[in-house]
Amino acid sequence: MSDFQDFLTRQFAHVALGEFKPGRFEEARALYEAAVSTYATGFEGAYLLRDPDTDRGLSIILWDSLEDMEASQTEAHQEILKKMTPLFTQIPDTGFYEVVCHLDP
């Protein structure tokens, strides 16, 4: 039965929706890529989406487990986030979600 339970394990997603100050999206994108490059164990991928012709964005970062995500909050990662924070118009809305469906083409 444990093999079946292992099959049912699900990924988790950290989702953030925010808006950057005018003209700062590209700077934020570079910092985002730097922050993501610090991730290791359990990191499954990241997406940074942009609302066309605006400075609004959506980040989706996939993890094997919440524990892996929490372990990724290294000092190097925190330093990069400190540089990114002043680029936002306000604190982004964030949430953690369980991935319940993943469809490949």
Buried (B, 14 or more C-beta within 10 A) or exposed (E): EEEEEEEEEEBBBBBBBBBBEEEBBEBBBEBBEBBBEBBEEBBBEBEBEBEEEEBBBBBBBBBBBEEBBEBBEEEEBEEBEEBBEEBBEEEBEEEEEEEEEEEEE
